[in-house]
Amino acid sequence: MITIQPPSEQETNHITYWLKPATIQFFVGLFIGTILGWFSHFLSNRRDEKKRITEAKDKFRVFVSQKIAAIPKEGSLRFYQTTKFEVRDAVFAIVPFVSGYHLQNLTAAWKAYEDAENGLNDESDEFNSLRSEALVQDGKQPIEISGKVLKKRLEDFLKVF
């Protein structure tokens, strides 16, 4: 016959209660689950951040491409003056998503775009090319065609990334 013995003092001790296999398994499982949850959260946040950066850069590229396509053959200075603030807003909207080397290139491209106003005029590109040819024939420095200057400055933004 089997007799049931009352638990000894050691078995009822508080420390032995926490060292039972089921309790240890619970805390080990809790620890592993916490680590895995944190790691998966980290990976998903990193993926979302990369997605946001890529979307911002893509929107910027589309914006610049649309401005390049909209450059008129005549009135480049007027076009520059009306779009300068839009381009500035787009440049500074992308700054939080850019760092290091790319940020330096973006800043340099913006400064070059700001300084482009000095070389622009409202005459047609055809007139500017004729005037440039006449200057070359006279032995003087040719002028740059306004539309090409503006296009080059905007294309500098596309080379940043």
N, C-alpha and C positions, 0 to 999 in steps of 0.2 A: 504494500500500500504506500501511496505517496503522501508525504506530509508537507504541508505548506508552512514554511518558516517565515517569521516576521522579518522585514528588512533590517539589516544591521545599521549601526550608526553611520558607517562609511557610505552606504548606499543612499541614505537620506541626506547626506551632506550636500550643500548648495553647489559646490564645485563639481561633484560627480554628475549632478543633474545637467549641467551645461556641457559636459563632455560625452554625453550619450551620442552614439553614431547618428541618430536622426537629426539632432540639433546641429552637429558639425556639418552634416550634408546640407542642411538648410542654409547655413551661413556661407558655405563654400559656393553653393548655387547662387545665392544672392550676390556675392562678390563677383562671380563670373558673369552673371547677367548684367550687373551694373557696368562692368568693363565693356562688354559687348555692346550694350546700349549706347554708351558714351562714344565708342569707336564708330558705330554706324551713324550716329548723329553728326560726328565730325566729318565723316565722308560725304554725307548728303549735303551738309552746309558748304563744303568745299566745291562740290559739283554745282550747287546753285549759284555760288559766287562766280565761278568760271562762266556759267551761262549768262549771268547779268553783265559781266565784263565783255563777253563776246557780243551780246546784243547791243550794248552801248557803242562798241567800236563799229559794228555793222551799220547802225543808224547814222553814225558820223560819216562813214564812207559813202553811204547813200546820199546824205545831204550834200557832201562836197561834190559828188558826181553830178547831182542835179544842178548845182551852181555852175559847174564846168559846161554842162550841156546848154545852159541858159545864157552863156556869154554872147552878147550881140556883136555883130561885125562893125557896128557903128555905135558910139556912145559908151565906150568902155569905162570912162571916168564916172559917168552918171550911174552905170550899173554897179560899179565898185562902191560908190557912195550910198546907194540904196541897200546894198547887201552886206556892207561892212559890219553892221551891228548884229545881223543874223549869224554871220560867220563867227563873230566874237562870242556870241552866246553858245554856239555849237562847240567851239573850242573849249570854253571854260566849263561846259557841261560834261565834257569827256575827261577833264583833268582828274577827277577823283578815281577814275578807272585806269589811269596811266601812272607809271612810276619809273624812276631811274633814267636810263638812257632814252627811252621813248618820250619821257616828259621833257627832257632837254631838247630833243628834236622837235617836239610839238611847239615848245616855246620859241625856238628859233624860226620855225615856219610861220608862226603868228607874227613875230616881229618883222619878218621879210614881207609878209602880206600887208602889214600896216604901212611899211615904207614904200609899198608899190604905188601908192597914190602919186608920188612925185614923177613917175615915169609914164603916167596915163594921160590921155587926152580924149576928147570927144569926136575927133575926126574918124573917118572910116579907116579900116585896116588897109584898104586899097590906096587911099591917099597917103597914109603913113609909109607904105612900102615904096611909093613913087618918090616921096620926099627923102627917104633913106637912100635910095639909089642916086638921087641928085647930090646928096651930101657926099657920098662915096666918090662920085665923079669929080667933085670939087676938092677931094683930098681931105675931107673932114670925117669925123667920127659919125657913123650911121646911128639913127635912133632905133629903138626897139619898137616893134608894132604893139600897140596897146593891148589888143586882144590876146596876143601870144604871151605878153608879160603877165597878164591876169591869169591866164590858163596855167602858166608855169607855176605861179605862186600858189594856186589852188591845188595843183598836182603835188606840190611839196607836202601838203597835208596827208595825201594818200600814201606817201612814202614813209611816213612816221612809224607805222605799225608793221 
